[in-house]
Amino acid sequence: MTFFRNGLAALLLLVLPSHLAAAPVRDWSQVAARTPTGAFVQGNPRARVKLTEYLSLTCPHCALFEAEGIAPLTAKYVRPGLVSYEVRHALRDGFDFAGAMLARCNGPQAFFTTLPNVYARQDDWFSRARAWSQVEQADGLPVDQLLPKLARGAGFDMLFAMPAARMDGCLANQDEQKILTDMAAQAWALPKFPGTPAFAIDGVLRPDIHSWTDLDAALRRALHLRPSPRKTAHK
C-alpha cells in the first residue's frame, strides 16, 4: 500500500500541468543589492514596476514618508515582488553625508533595516547636530577630517552603535564618498527636481507625488490595479 501511494503521488506530479505546481512563496523585501551606480535597491529585480526614491537623512519630509509610507509600500508592493524600491541620496549637508556613509556601511540588506531607525530618531540626532554646529567650527576641513567630526557631533557613534575604529573606517572610504557625491550631484541636476523626497516610477520623475497616498495611487496605476473597495458601514 505504501508503494502504491508513493507511486501514485509520483505519477500525479508527472501528469499535473506545471502551472498547477505550488510555487514557493518568497519575501522579496529580504532581497537587496547594489546597482552599478552604487545605489541600493530592495526587492524583486524583475519587478513589473521600478520605484526610485531620492532622499536626504536630514529632510523632515523624508522622515514623514518613512513613518507613513514604508510599511505599506513594503507590504503591498515590495514583499510580493510587484515593485522594486531603489534609494538614491540627494545629500543636503555634511551631517546627511556622514549619516548616509554610515547607513550604507554594512551593505544593502542592512541599509534597508537601518534606515527606518535613523528616520525614527531624526529629531534627536538632528537637534544634537544643530546644537553642536553652534559651538564647533568644521568649515574648511578636508572630507576625511570633516565626516568623523560631524558624525560624533550628531551622535552617530551612539545611533549606529559602531566601535570608533569601524565608524572611522566607514567614513574614510573614498570610493563610497565619491559614489555619494556623484549620486547627489546627478539628483540635484535633474530637470525640475522638486527636492526631497522625490520619486521616479520606471525612470520617470514624478514631482506630483507628495505623500504615501499619492505614491500608492501612482503605483496602482503603473501596475494597472484597481483600488481596494471601501468598506461601508451596515445600517
LINSULMO-V795078 format. One record per run of one state. SS is the DSSP state (h for helix, s for strand, l for the rest). FROM is the first residue (numbers start at 1). TO is the last residue. Records with the same first field share a line. If there is no record, write none. Layout:
BEGIN
SS: FROM-TO  FROM-TO
END
This chain:
BEGIN
l: 1-1  16-17  21-27  31-31  35-39  43-48  56-59  79-82  90-93  104-107  121-121  136-142  155-155  160-163  172-173  189-197  202-203  206-211  224-235
h: 2-15  18-20  28-30  60-78  94-103  108-120  122-135  143-154  156-159  164-171  174-188  212-223
s: 32-34  40-42  49-55  83-89  198-201  204-205
END
